[in-house]
Amino acid sequence: MTEMPEIVHPEPTDPGEVAFEGALRPDSLRDFVGQSKVVGQLGLLLKAADSAGRAPDHVLLAGPPGLGKTTLAMIVARESNRPLRLSSGPAIAHAGDLAALLSSLQPGDVLFIDEIHRMAKSAEEMLYLAMEDFRIDIMVGKGVGATSIPLELPAFTLVGATTRTGLLASPLRDRFGFTGHLEFYSTEELEQVVFRSAALLEVNLPSDALREIARRSRGTPRIANRLLRRVRDYLEVHPHTPPDVAADAALTLYDVDKRGLDRLDRSVLEALVVRFRGGPVGLSSLAVSIGEDAETIEAVVEPFLIREGLITRTARGRIATDAAYEHLGRTPPATGALF
């Protein structure tokens, strides 16, 4: 039997959360639901590397949070039968942090760096040489007495994940042999995810309830699994509640409406419609009005609201559509509405 590759976590993680996530993560590309184009491309890349007896090319996975970038990194390691080491961009605050991480790699290791665009600039520049020539130059000393000592690295595969591709420097992007762009899931694909997760977690819910969870999951498997877990919790606390009623009650309790909007989504919509009379309004003004970080709104909230046709972005700022007014139970303005 082939030994499964080791997964090395950079620091201790909550055992309960690891067990939950691990139970739901697919172990192979064959079991991965959705992202068929990226899965097909990755499969070809891994098979070609295996046939040639070499390490797979460096891989960049880009897309919104919760779509499976970490899971795909784990699958790359498993299907290559290589150990996986996990780190993140914010944890690499200096070039020395990256040097220590790279120098600890063994031949053939897969190194996964989540949110790679948040690495320190000095570390990013060190990574150029490491990815291309498998070596780094370490500076010893300061000023005129400083000396550069080259350090050879074993061949490794870097898998980077980013939610903000535009923040990656071009020299770094160009050094990845493959870039996969992950898209939001369709409702049908999310239904497959929810049905699979319910079976693994032994959550006994009718098909209609599982489909309702999928519809409210914002096109994101991580959210679908989280909502399923909350419904399971509700059933454990209220065991005599009919399962279909429990699903709707749990989702309502956690402020997830029929369209999948949560409290933060509705806060953004209400601020745009009520306080700013439909817009246009700039991102910073919108963020201040609801007391939320502008980056969170731009990276987490806006993509979903735009995809749902509830807001639109223009050169002058964000504008609420007629659908936003209707969702909030308000009448769109008679003039000036764009949709």
N, C-alpha and C positions, 0 to 999 in steps of 0.2 A: 504493500500500500504506500502511495506517495505521501510523504510527510507534508502537512499543511504549513504554509509559511507563517513565521512569527509576526505578530502585530505588537509593536512596541509603542506604548503611550508615553508622552513626555512627562506626565505627572498623574497622580492618582485621580480616578474618576469615581463618581457615585456608583457603587455596584448595582443598585436597583435600576438606575437609568441605563447603564451599560447592558444589563440583561434584557431590558425592554427593547432597546434599539437593536441589539444583536439578534434578537428573535425575529425581527421584522426585515432585516437587511437581506436581500438576495445574495447568494454566494457565487453566482456566475452570470455572465451576460445573457445566457439562455433564460434565466429566471427573472431578469430585470424587466420591469413593465414600463412601456413608453420609451420616448427618446430613440425611436427605431433607427433614425439616420446616424446618430452618434454611436449607438451600440454597434451598428454594422461597420462603421469606419474603425472603431476600436478593435472589433473582432478581427478585421483584416490586418491591422497593425500588429496585433499580438501573435497571430498565426504566422505572419511573415518573419517576425523576430525569432519565434520558436524554430521555424524551419531553417533559419540561417544560424541558429545557435548563438545569438547575440542578445544583449539587453534591449528591451523595447526603447524606441525613441522617447524623448521627453514629451510629456502631454500637458496641455493647458485646457482646463475645463472652465467655461465661462457661463454665467447665467444667474438668475435670481436665487435667493436662499431657499433651501429646502427641496431642490429638484433632484438631488442624488449625486452631487459631485463627490462627496466623501465616500459614498457607497461604491461609485465607479472606481475610485482610487484603490479601494480595498480589493475590488474585483481584478484590477490590473495586476496587483501583487499575487492574488491567489491563482489566476490563470497563467501567470508567468512562473508560478511556484517559487516566489522570492519573498524574503522578509519585507515588511512594511514598517517604516518609521514615520510618526506623525508629529507635525509641528504647525505653527501658525505665524503669519506675518507679524502681528503685534508682539509676539514673543521674541522676534529677532530684531532687537533694538539697536544693535551695534554689529559691526563687521566681525568682531570677536565671537559673538553668539553664533553666527553662521559658520565661522571657522571651526568652532568646537563641535557643531552638529555634523559638518561634512567630514571632519577628521575621524569621527566615530563610526562612519559607514563601513560596511563590509562589502566585498565584491558582489555586485548584482542586486544590492538593496534597492527598494523603491522608497523614495523620500517624498512624502506628501506634505506640502505647505499650503494650508488653508489661508484664504484672504491674503494671497501673495503680494497684492498691490500695496499692502500696509507695511511691508518690510522697510527698514531703514535704507536710505539711499546708498550709504557706504556698503551695506550688505548686498544690495541689489547689484552694484557694480562688481563686487567680488564674485557673484554668482555667474556673471557672463563667462569668465574664464573657466570656472568649475564645470559648467554645462558643456562647453565646447571642447576643452582640452583636458578635462579631468585633473586639474591642478589649481592651486591657489597660491598667491604670494602673500606672505605674512611679514609685516613691517615690525622690526625689532629696534627699539630706541627711538629717539626724537631728534629733529633738527639735522645738522650736517652729519651727525654720527649715525643716523638711521640706516639700517640694513634690511634689504628684502631677501627673505628666505623662501625659496619655492618648496611647496609641499605637494607631492604627487597623491592623487586620490584614486581609489578603485573605481572602475566603471559602475555607474549607478543610473537609475531612471528617476527623473524628477517629475512628479505630478503636481502641478500648481492649480489652485482653484481661486477664482475671483468673481465677485459680483459687480466689479467695476473695471471692465476691460480697458476703458479709455484712460485709466490712471496708471496703466503699465507702460513703462518706457518702451519705445520701439525696439531697441537692441535686445531687450529681454524677451519680448513677444516673438521676435524673429528666430530666437534660438530654440523654440519649441518645435519639434518635428510634426506635431499634430495639435490642432486647436478644435475643441468640440464646443459648440454653442448649444446649451440646453434651453429648451422652450417650456413655457407653462403647459401643463397637461390638459387634455380635453376631459370633459365629464365622463366619457366612456372609459378612458384610460384610468381615471381616478376610481371609477367603480371597480375595475380589476384590482387596483391597489387595496381598496377597502375590503373587498371580498376575501382577498388573500390574507390580509392582516387579521380579519375577524376569525378566519379559520385557524390561523396560527395561535391567536390569543384565546381561542375557544369562547368567543363572545357570540352568544346565541341571539341574533337579531334577524327579523324578517328582511327580505330583499328590499322592500320599499324603504325601510329605515336606513339600510346601508347606502342605498342610492341617494337618499336625502343628505347623508353625511358627505358623500362625494360631491354633491351639488354645492354644498356650503364650504368647500375646502379651498377656494381661491386658486384652483389649478395647481395646487402644491401638495405632493405626497406627505411631506412632513406634517403639514396642518391636518391632512386627512387622518393620519395615524394618531395625532394628538387629540382630535375630536373623538375618534373612536375610543380612545382611552378614557376620556371624560364621560362618555356614555356608559362605558363599562363600570366606571366608579359610581355613577348614578344608580345603576342596576344593583350594585353591591350594597349601597346604602338604602335603597328603596326596592327590595326584592319582589314586592307584590305589585309593582307597577307594570302594566303591559309593556312589552319591549318597544313597540312602535311609539307609544306615548312617552316612554322614558327617553327615547332618542330626541324627540322634539323638545321635551322639558329640559334636558341637559344642555342642548345647544342654546336654548333661550336663556337659561341660567347663566351661561358664559357669554352672553351678549353677541351671539352669532346669528344674524338674521337670515331670512329666506334666501337672500342673494349672496350670502357669505361675508357680508360686511361686519366688522367687529366695532368695538367702542371707538377705537382710534380712527378708523375709516369714516365713521359717521361724524366724529368731531371735525374732521377735515372738511367733509361735505357741508355740515351745518355752518361752519365758520365762513366757508366760501359763499354759500347761498344767503345766509342771514346777515353776517357782519359786513361782508364785502359786496353784497347785492349781486352775487353771481360773478364777480370779477370784471376785468382781470386783476390779479393780485400776485405780487412776487412771492417766491418761496420763503424768504426770510420773514416777511410780514405774516404769512400764513402760519409759519412755525411758532412765532412769538405769540400769536393770538390764541393758540391752543396749548402753549407751554410744552412744546415737543421739540426735539432736535430736528434741524432741517435735513440732515443726512438720512435720518430714519424715514421721514416723509418721502423724500426723493427715492430712496432705495427700496422701501418696503410697501408704503401705502400707494404712491402714485402709479406704479406699473399696473397694479390691479384695477384701480379706479379708471385709468385710461383704457385698459383692455375691456372693461365693462361699459365703456361709453358714457361714464358719469362726469368726467372732466376732460378737458383738453388743454394742451400747453401751446401757448403762442409766444411771439417775441415780446409781448407786453406783460405776460404772466399767465397764471392759471385761470381758466374760465369754466364755470359749471354749465353742463348741458341741460336740456329740457328733461332728460332722463333722471338727472340728479334731483331736480325739483319734484318730479313725480315720485321718486323713491322716498323722499322725505315727506310726502303728502302735501306739498305746496304747489301753488299755481305758478307756472313759468311767467316771466314778464312778457307783456304784450308786444313790446318792441325791444330790439337789441339782442334777442336770443339768437345764438348761432345755430342751434339744432332744434 
